[in-house]
Amino acid sequence: MLLIVGLGNPGPRHANNRHNIGFMAVEEIVRRHRFSPPRRRFHGSVREATIAGEKVLALTPSTFVNLSGEAVGAAVRYYKLAPEQVVVIHDELDLAPGKLRVKTGGGYAGHNGLRSIGSHIGPGFRRARLGIGHPGDKDLVTDYVLHDFAKADGAWIDSLLAAAAEALPLLVAGDDGGYMSRVAELTRPPRPRKKPDQPAPAADDQPAPAADDDGV
């Protein structure tokens, strides 16, 4: 069994915040893979599906991000899951917009949602980090993550979420490297088409030589 958790703050006011890209990713995952209707459990909303022969639960906590561990801890205890059976999808300031990286364990880099989860289940869970970029000054971070994405971000967000959902069977199978590679492939901009070489003009099309000033 795999528990996939999307991080974000509840309510329509936060729906398009940068901090909510984890929620957005889970919504695209459950749509694409035909998860069951949501049920209210574990301080959140839970849906189920079978992917790559594995039972997968998708959890979006109803608590605020900083208390996400309450929902994740409740689900982990109920299903008796090990931390490595949990994948948390979240925003990552230290990745360029549109990039995705997966890692297991490690520090929390100031992300209080991850810290909350670690306090309930330990640090050994897997993280799918979705890059949102950094505002450039740590004093601007809170305001940055709690504001909506710009309209200009729409193209890369749609591409990243679609790729993260399409490649999900690799993540479920434990192939984190293959998952990252597939997402990178799906989100790579198409190369510009090379223009064919222009053929040399035919002899009849060669311009006539200019006449001398004296007409000779």
Backbone as CSV, one residue per row, in Angstrom:
resi,resn,N_x,N_y,N_z,CA_x,CA_y,CA_z,C_x,C_y,C_z
1,MET,0.842,-1.198,0.000,0.000,0.000,0.000,0.873,1.243,0.000
2,LEU,0.400,2.267,-0.683,1.106,3.545,-0.709,0.131,4.652,-0.330
3,LEU,0.554,5.530,0.559,-0.228,6.700,0.938,0.390,7.934,0.287
4,ILE,-0.367,8.591,-0.581,0.089,9.823,-1.228,-0.618,10.991,-0.562
5,VAL,0.148,11.931,-0.072,-0.393,13.081,0.658,-0.077,14.357,-0.109
6,GLY,-1.086,15.155,-0.375,-0.861,16.478,-0.952,-0.950,17.532,0.132
7,LEU,0.021,18.448,0.155,0.006,19.496,1.174,-0.598,20.779,0.623
8,GLY,-1.336,21.448,1.483,-1.959,22.719,1.123,-2.851,23.180,2.257
9,ASN,-3.366,24.369,2.136,-4.291,24.904,3.125,-5.722,24.746,2.627
10,PRO,-6.658,24.417,3.511,-8.038,24.176,3.082,-8.781,25.479,2.761
11,GLY,-9.834,25.327,1.954,-10.719,26.449,1.668,-10.428,27.131,0.351
12,PRO,-11.472,27.701,-0.263,-11.322,28.327,-1.587,-10.368,29.509,-1.601
13,ARG,-10.189,30.198,-0.475,-9.301,31.362,-0.438,-7.864,30.983,-0.734
14,HIS,-7.506,29.728,-0.436,-6.126,29.288,-0.618,-5.931,28.401,-1.843
15,ALA,-6.995,28.134,-2.573,-6.967,27.089,-3.599,-5.859,27.280,-4.633
16,ASN,-5.559,28.524,-5.002,-4.564,28.786,-6.044,-3.240,29.323,-5.491
17,ASN,-3.065,29.214,-4.169,-1.797,29.650,-3.569,-0.644,28.753,-4.014
18,ARG,0.550,29.312,-4.039,1.736,28.506,-4.339,1.907,27.372,-3.333
19,HIS,1.542,27.633,-2.081,1.674,26.632,-1.022,0.776,25.422,-1.275
20,ASN,-0.208,25.566,-2.162,-1.202,24.516,-2.384,-0.924,23.653,-3.594
21,ILE,0.259,23.737,-4.163,0.525,22.945,-5.362,0.480,21.437,-5.063
22,GLY,0.708,21.050,-3.808,0.555,19.645,-3.439,-0.891,19.189,-3.567
23,PHE,-1.826,20.015,-3.093,-3.254,19.734,-3.286,-3.575,19.613,-4.775
24,MET,-3.062,20.560,-5.567,-3.337,20.568,-6.999,-2.861,19.280,-7.655
25,ALA,-1.677,18.823,-7.257,-1.118,17.606,-7.839,-1.980,16.397,-7.502
26,VAL,-2.425,16.290,-6.261,-3.255,15.157,-5.873,-4.593,15.195,-6.610
27,GLU,-5.157,16.376,-6.796,-6.418,16.470,-7.541,-6.250,15.966,-8.972
28,GLU,-5.132,16.294,-9.604,-4.882,15.805,-10.958,-4.637,14.291,-10.959
29,ILE,-3.968,13.799,-9.962,-3.714,12.362,-9.848,-5.026,11.594,-9.714
30,VAL,-5.904,12.033,-8.812,-7.148,11.282,-8.599,-8.068,11.387,-9.809
31,ARG,-7.996,12.501,-10.520,-8.814,12.633,-11.725,-8.324,11.690,-12.814
32,ARG,-7.021,11.669,-13.029,-6.474,10.894,-14.140,-6.553,9.390,-13.888
33,HIS,-6.404,8.989,-12.632,-6.355,7.559,-12.326,-7.669,7.028,-11.749
34,ARG,-8.724,7.793,-11.852,-10.073,7.337,-11.504,-10.151,6.781,-10.077
35,PHE,-9.731,7.593,-9.122,-9.859,7.211,-7.720,-11.334,7.188,-7.309
36,SER,-11.596,6.535,-6.202,-12.956,6.475,-5.656,-13.400,7.865,-5.187
37,PRO,-14.714,8.059,-4.974,-15.174,9.324,-4.397,-14.531,9.561,-3.034
38,PRO,-14.408,10.828,-2.631,-13.737,11.129,-1.357,-14.561,10.711,-0.151
39,ARG,-13.846,10.320,0.900,-14.452,10.053,2.200,-13.757,10.908,3.245
40,ARG,-14.517,11.384,4.214,-13.945,12.187,5.282,-13.360,11.265,6.340
41,ARG,-12.023,11.201,6.383,-11.327,10.357,7.359,-9.980,10.983,7.690
42,PHE,-9.458,10.644,8.847,-8.089,11.027,9.220,-7.861,12.541,9.138
43,HIS,-8.818,13.325,9.589,-8.680,14.785,9.544,-8.444,15.271,8.111
44,GLY,-9.117,14.642,7.174,-8.925,15.032,5.783,-9.872,14.296,4.863
45,SER,-9.529,14.297,3.584,-10.312,13.642,2.544,-9.461,12.528,1.941
46,VAL,-10.022,11.306,1.865,-9.288,10.141,1.392,-9.990,9.524,0.196
47,ARG,-9.206,9.155,-0.829,-9.724,8.443,-1.994,-8.801,7.268,-2.285
48,GLU,-9.335,6.236,-2.960,-8.585,5.011,-3.176,-8.559,4.638,-4.658
49,ALA,-7.508,3.935,-5.046,-7.394,3.384,-6.401,-6.365,2.269,-6.363
50,THR,-6.344,1.476,-7.421,-5.288,0.485,-7.610,-4.465,0.917,-8.809
51,ILE,-3.167,1.105,-8.591,-2.255,1.577,-9.636,-1.043,0.659,-9.651
52,ALA,-0.690,0.177,-10.821,0.455,-0.732,-10.964,0.335,-1.914,-10.017
53,GLY,-0.906,-2.397,-9.823,-1.156,-3.541,-8.965,-1.087,-3.254,-7.483
54,GLU,-0.985,-1.979,-7.106,-0.810,-1.585,-5.705,-1.993,-0.734,-5.258
55,LYS,-2.460,-0.983,-4.034,-3.496,-0.121,-3.468,-2.883,1.225,-3.110
56,VAL,-3.510,2.294,-3.565,-2.994,3.643,-3.330,-4.079,4.477,-2.678
57,LEU,-3.737,5.152,-1.606,-4.623,6.109,-0.942,-4.122,7.508,-1.224
58,ALA,-5.037,8.404,-1.543,-4.695,9.814,-1.736,-5.359,10.616,-0.628
59,LEU,-4.548,11.324,0.137,-5.027,12.063,1.302,-4.735,13.552,1.140
60,THR,-5.763,14.367,1.312,-5.573,15.818,1.400,-6.072,16.257,2.778
61,PRO,-5.169,16.645,3.670,-5.580,17.022,5.024,-6.522,18.227,5.023
62,SER,-7.432,18.232,5.982,-8.328,19.378,6.145,-7.770,20.374,7.151
63,THR,-6.641,20.031,7.772,-5.953,20.969,8.655,-5.125,21.933,7.809
64,PHE,-4.641,22.989,8.421,-3.705,23.858,7.731,-2.362,23.141,7.587
65,VAL,-1.555,23.618,6.635,-0.300,22.956,6.295,0.530,22.648,7.536
66,ASN,0.629,23.612,8.437,1.512,23.450,9.589,1.093,22.333,10.534
67,LEU,-0.134,21.804,10.353,-0.625,20.725,11.203,-0.877,19.455,10.397
68,SER,-0.266,19.334,9.244,-0.505,18.201,8.351,-0.195,16.860,9.003
69,GLY,0.694,16.840,9.956,1.071,15.594,10.614,-0.074,14.918,11.339
70,GLU,-1.074,15.704,11.765,-2.216,15.100,12.456,-2.948,14.130,11.524
71,ALA,-3.175,14.553,10.276,-3.867,13.704,9.310,-2.997,12.529,8.885
72,VAL,-1.748,12.813,8.554,-0.857,11.754,8.077,-0.605,10.730,9.186
73,GLY,-0.371,11.194,10.385,-0.132,10.279,11.503,-1.317,9.371,11.755
74,ALA,-2.539,9.922,11.676,-3.735,9.107,11.902,-3.856,8.009,10.850
75,ALA,-3.608,8.341,9.580,-3.699,7.353,8.507,-2.607,6.294,8.636
76,VAL,-1.402,6.716,8.954,-0.279,5.779,9.088,-0.525,4.792,10.228
77,ARG,-1.026,5.281,11.331,-1.297,4.388,12.468,-2.428,3.409,12.146
78,TYR,-3.460,3.874,11.480,-4.606,3.018,11.170,-4.193,1.867,10.245
79,TYR,-3.421,2.197,9.201,-3.038,1.177,8.222,-1.707,0.497,8.560
80,LYS,-1.100,0.910,9.668,0.191,0.333,10.099,1.247,0.421,8.992
81,LEU,1.403,1.618,8.467,2.332,1.860,7.370,3.706,2.233,7.911
82,ALA,4.731,1.876,7.168,6.080,2.360,7.444,6.249,3.727,6.788
83,PRO,7.144,4.567,7.298,7.317,5.900,6.704,7.611,5.870,5.208
84,GLU,8.363,4.855,4.740,8.701,4.808,3.314,7.501,4.466,2.435
85,GLN,6.372,4.100,3.046,5.137,3.874,2.292,4.325,5.151,2.140
86,VAL,4.872,6.252,2.568,4.207,7.556,2.483,4.971,8.451,1.517
87,VAL,4.253,9.036,0.556,4.831,10.029,-0.351,4.097,11.348,-0.121
88,VAL,4.827,12.373,0.243,4.248,13.702,0.468,4.598,14.588,-0.717
89,ILE,3.582,15.150,-1.365,3.791,16.050,-2.498,3.644,17.479,-1.988
90,HIS,4.668,18.295,-2.208,4.655,19.625,-1.606,5.422,20.633,-2.464
91,ASP,5.232,21.893,-2.149,5.928,22.986,-2.815,7.372,23.038,-2.348
92,GLU,8.261,23.435,-3.263,9.690,23.510,-2.944,10.256,24.830,-3.446
93,LEU,10.653,25.689,-2.524,11.211,26.993,-2.861,12.560,26.888,-3.555
94,ASP,13.319,25.873,-3.222,14.690,25.773,-3.719,14.804,25.041,-5.056
95,LEU,13.685,24.822,-5.715,13.681,24.276,-7.073,13.069,25.295,-8.022
96,ALA,13.612,25.344,-9.238,13.055,26.250,-10.244,11.621,25.861,-10.562
97,PRO,10.794,26.825,-10.916,9.402,26.515,-11.265,9.321,25.450,-12.353
98,GLY,8.447,24.461,-12.120,8.243,23.414,-13.106,9.124,22.195,-12.936
99,LYS,10.079,22.215,-11.998,10.960,21.072,-11.775,10.392,20.163,-10.685
100,LEU,10.732,18.885,-10.753,10.293,17.918,-9.744,11.479,17.076,-9.318
101,ARG,11.594,16.862,-8.023,12.616,15.984,-7.474,11.965,15.119,-6.387
102,VAL,12.428,13.870,-6.283,11.943,12.954,-5.255,13.123,12.558,-4.375
103,LYS,12.900,12.560,-3.090,13.932,12.074,-2.178,13.265,11.423,-0.977
104,THR,14.036,10.634,-0.248,13.548,9.981,0.965,14.294,10.548,2.156
105,GLY,13.535,10.974,3.163,14.138,11.491,4.375,14.822,12.824,4.161
106,GLY,15.662,13.186,5.114,16.359,14.464,5.042,15.718,15.511,5.925
107,GLY,16.246,16.728,5.824,15.730,17.836,6.616,14.445,18.397,6.034
108,TYR,13.955,19.436,6.676,12.666,19.996,6.290,12.782,21.348,5.598
109,ALA,13.979,21.924,5.561,14.245,23.174,4.843,13.226,24.265,5.171
110,GLY,12.823,24.321,6.429,11.908,25.371,6.855,10.455,25.133,6.513
111,HIS,10.129,23.970,5.934,8.743,23.683,5.560,8.030,23.094,6.775
112,ASN,7.130,23.862,7.364,6.496,23.441,8.610,5.528,22.280,8.424
113,GLY,4.993,22.109,7.220,4.150,20.951,6.962,4.942,19.664,7.043
114,LEU,6.132,19.654,6.440,7.005,18.487,6.520,7.450,18.240,7.952
115,ARG,7.747,19.311,8.658,8.176,19.175,10.052,7.069,18.537,10.900
116,SER,5.837,18.953,10.652,4.702,18.393,11.390,4.553,16.897,11.104
117,ILE,4.684,16.527,9.839,4.576,15.109,9.477,5.701,14.314,10.121
118,GLY,6.918,14.840,10.075,8.050,14.164,10.693,7.864,13.949,12.176
119,SER,7.213,14.885,12.843,7.003,14.761,14.286,6.026,13.643,14.624
120,HIS,5.186,13.259,13.639,4.195,12.208,13.879,4.638,10.836,13.394
121,ILE,5.410,10.772,12.298,5.749,9.455,11.734,7.257,9.255,11.566
122,GLY,8.053,10.243,11.921,9.490,10.154,11.717,9.879,10.734,10.366
123,PRO,11.175,10.939,10.140,11.633,11.657,8.956,11.792,10.810,7.694
124,GLY,11.556,9.495,7.764,11.922,8.621,6.652,10.909,8.501,5.535
125,PHE,9.973,9.427,5.437,8.983,9.366,4.362,9.569,9.941,3.069
126,ARG,8.940,9.611,1.951,9.386,10.098,0.651,8.716,11.441,0.357
127,ARG,9.450,12.292,-0.355,8.922,13.619,-0.688,9.027,13.835,-2.196
128,ALA,7.919,14.205,-2.806,7.912,14.644,-4.202,7.840,16.156,-4.175
129,ARG,8.949,16.795,-4.506,9.112,18.236,-4.338,8.827,18.937,-5.672
130,LEU,7.840,19.808,-5.673,7.447,20.527,-6.880,7.981,21.958,-6.802
131,GLY,8.847,22.319,-7.726,9.494,23.624,-7.674,8.536,24.772,-7.942
132,ILE,8.592,25.775,-7.072,7.801,26.999,-7.282,8.705,28.231,-7.350
133,GLY,10.024,28.040,-7.227,10.937,29.182,-7.240,10.957,29.905,-5.908
134,HIS,11.918,30.802,-5.773,12.132,31.540,-4.526,11.970,33.037,-4.794
135,PRO,11.354,33.775,-3.867,11.177,35.208,-4.104,12.471,36.009,-4.042
136,GLY,13.560,35.391,-3.581,14.851,36.077,-3.558,15.263,36.623,-2.214
137,ASP,14.331,36.713,-1.279,14.610,37.231,0.055,13.804,36.399,1.046
138,LYS,14.457,35.854,2.067,13.749,34.980,2.995,12.618,35.712,3.729
139,ASP,12.736,37.026,3.862,11.676,37.780,4.521,10.402,37.858,3.684
140,LEU,10.503,37.506,2.410,9.344,37.561,1.521,8.669,36.205,1.340
141,VAL,9.254,35.160,1.938,8.791,33.802,1.658,7.336,33.586,2.067
142,THR,6.970,33.972,3.281,5.601,33.712,3.758,4.570,34.347,2.839
143,ASP,4.784,35.592,2.492,3.840,36.279,1.603,3.824,35.620,0.229
144,TYR,4.982,35.176,-0.223,5.103,34.562,-1.550,4.310,33.253,-1.639
145,VAL,4.488,32.366,-0.671,3.829,31.056,-0.761,2.328,31.150,-0.494
146,LEU,1.895,32.179,0.224,0.470,32.311,0.536,-0.274,33.179,-0.465
147,HIS,0.375,33.538,-1.566,-0.299,34.253,-2.649,-0.473,33.337,-3.848
148,ASP,-1.445,33.701,-4.675,-1.757,32.890,-5.849,-0.623,32.903,-6.863
149,PHE,-0.564,31.841,-7.639,0.317,31.827,-8.795,-0.098,32.938,-9.758
150,ALA,0.870,33.468,-10.483,0.564,34.452,-11.524,-0.066,33.741,-12.724
151,LYS,-0.834,34.489,-13.497,-1.450,33.897,-14.688,-0.403,33.328,-15.634
152,ALA,0.751,33.978,-15.696,1.813,33.523,-16.589,2.370,32.163,-16.187
153,ASP,2.119,31.729,-14.952,2.602,30.433,-14.485,1.730,29.276,-14.965
154,GLY,0.573,29.591,-15.517,-0.401,28.551,-15.839,0.137,27.449,-16.728
155,ALA,0.929,27.795,-17.739,1.392,26.793,-18.700,2.296,25.759,-18.038
156,TRP,3.294,26.222,-17.259,4.196,25.246,-16.654,3.521,24.471,-15.531
157,ILE,2.577,25.095,-14.823,1.858,24.365,-13.773,1.048,23.228,-14.387
158,ASP,0.291,23.515,-15.433,-0.513,22.468,-16.078,0.366,21.341,-16.595
159,SER,1.502,21.704,-17.195,2.412,20.695,-17.726,2.984,19.826,-16.609
160,LEU,3.410,20.447,-15.518,4.012,19.711,-14.410,2.994,18.784,-13.747
161,LEU,1.798,19.272,-13.485,0.787,18.449,-12.817,0.370,17.274,-13.687
162,ALA,0.204,17.523,-14.977,-0.167,16.439,-15.887,0.923,15.380,-15.941
163,ALA,2.186,15.808,-15.996,3.300,14.859,-16.049,3.426,14.074,-14.749
164,ALA,3.267,14.750,-13.622,3.366,14.078,-12.329,2.295,13.006,-12.187
165,ALA,1.112,13.257,-12.737,0.034,12.271,-12.678,0.254,11.141,-13.674
166,GLU,0.664,11.471,-14.887,0.850,10.444,-15.915,1.939,9.448,-15.527
167,ALA,3.017,9.938,-14.951,4.154,9.074,-14.604,3.982,8.362,-13.269
168,LEU,2.866,8.552,-12.606,2.688,8.052,-11.241,2.950,6.559,-11.071
169,PRO,2.578,5.683,-12.010,2.867,4.253,-11.791,4.329,3.962,-11.463
170,LEU,5.253,4.750,-11.992,6.661,4.560,-11.671,6.935,4.869,-10.198
171,LEU,6.320,5.914,-9.691,6.491,6.284,-8.287,5.890,5.213,-7.386
172,VAL,4.713,4.710,-7.764,4.057,3.655,-6.985,4.929,2.404,-6.937
173,ALA,5.590,2.098,-8.045,6.454,0.917,-8.117,7.777,1.102,-7.387
174,GLY,8.028,2.283,-6.843,9.275,2.532,-6.112,10.425,2.978,-6.969
175,ASP,10.159,3.257,-8.248,11.216,3.689,-9.172,11.277,5.222,-9.170
176,ASP,11.836,5.777,-8.106,11.864,7.238,-7.977,12.687,7.886,-9.084
177,GLY,13.814,7.270,-9.437,14.643,7.817,-10.498,13.932,7.802,-11.837
178,GLY,13.263,6.689,-12.135,12.510,6.608,-13.375,11.362,7.599,-13.410
179,TYR,10.745,7.811,-12.257,9.651,8.785,-12.171,10.159,10.185,-12.480
180,MET,11.260,10.582,-11.868,11.813,11.914,-12.135,12.186,12.079,-13.605
181,SER,12.784,11.039,-14.171,13.196,11.118,-15.574,11.993,11.257,-16.498
182,ARG,10.940,10.510,-16.195,9.746,10.569,-17.044,9.057,11.929,-16.939
183,VAL,8.974,12.475,-15.736,8.378,13.803,-15.577,9.204,14.843,-16.325
184,ALA,10.528,14.753,-16.214,11.394,15.694,-16.936,11.187,15.576,-18.438
185,GLU,11.037,14.362,-18.922,10.819,14.149,-20.359,9.489,14.751,-20.809
186,LEU,8.453,14.542,-20.015,7.120,15.018,-20.388,7.010,16.535,-20.325
187,THR,7.812,17.169,-19.480,7.719,18.625,-19.320,8.767,19.381,-20.121
188,ARG,9.627,18.647,-20.827,10.678,19.307,-21.605,10.055,20.036,-22.794
189,PRO,10.357,21.321,-22.986,9.802,22.044,-24.139,10.241,21.404,-25.441
190,PRO,9.374,21.363,-26.431,9.778,20.768,-27.719,10.889,21.582,-28.366
191,ARG,11.802,20.885,-29.004,12.880,21.580,-29.690,12.323,22.294,-30.929
192,PRO,12.834,23.492,-31.205,12.364,24.177,-32.413,12.743,23.391,-33.659
193,ARG,11.830,23.339,-34.591,12.087,22.603,-35.823,13.131,23.324,-36.660
194,LYS,14.113,22.559,-37.130,15.168,23.146,-37.937,14.635,23.443,-39.328
195,LYS,14.898,24.662,-39.798,14.454,25.033,-41.130,15.306,24.307,-42.169
196,PRO,14.666,23.789,-43.200,15.456,23.115,-44.241,16.361,24.105,-44.957
197,ASP,17.518,23.601,-45.374,18.449,24.458,-46.107,17.787,24.964,-47.384
198,GLN,18.002,26.253,-47.666,17.440,26.835,-48.878,18.249,26.360,-50.086
199,PRO,17.593,25.836,-51.140,18.343,25.403,-52.330,18.962,26.588,-53.050
200,ALA,20.102,26.349,-53.671,20.740,27.415,-54.451,19.869,27.763,-55.641
201,PRO,19.790,29.037,-56.022,18.955,29.412,-57.154,19.459,28.777,-58.444
202,ALA,18.515,28.400,-59.310,18.883,27.827,-60.612,19.610,28.870,-61.452
203,ALA,20.328,28.365,-62.474,21.118,29.274,-63.320,20.260,30.352,-63.945
204,ASP,19.061,29.973,-64.357,18.185,30.960,-65.008,17.716,32.023,-64.044
205,ASP,17.809,31.706,-62.731,17.318,32.662,-61.747,18.400,33.596,-61.241
206,GLN,19.649,33.421,-61.711,20.730,34.280,-61.259,20.491,35.701,-61.737
207,PRO,20.679,36.701,-60.865,20.470,38.089,-61.296,21.502,38.503,-62.348
208,ALA,21.053,39.322,-63.281,21.957,39.809,-64.341,22.973,40.741,-63.761
209,PRO,24.225,40.726,-64.250,25.253,41.636,-63.708,24.891,43.093,-63.989
210,ALA,25.254,43.947,-63.048,24.922,45.372,-63.218,25.750,45.968,-64.340
211,ALA,25.166,46.857,-65.114,25.880,47.530,-66.218,26.819,48.585,-65.691
212,ASP,27.998,48.807,-66.398,28.923,49.891,-66.019,28.249,51.225,-66.263
213,ASP,28.816,52.251,-65.627,28.242,53.607,-65.808,28.248,54.067,-67.247
214,ASP,29.244,53.552,-68.054,29.302,54.052,-69.446,28.453,53.184,-70.378
215,GLY,27.675,52.235,-69.759,26.770,51.447,-70.576,27.399,50.286,-71.273
216,VAL,28.726,50.022,-71.118,29.409,48.925,-71.801,29.218,47.640,-71.001
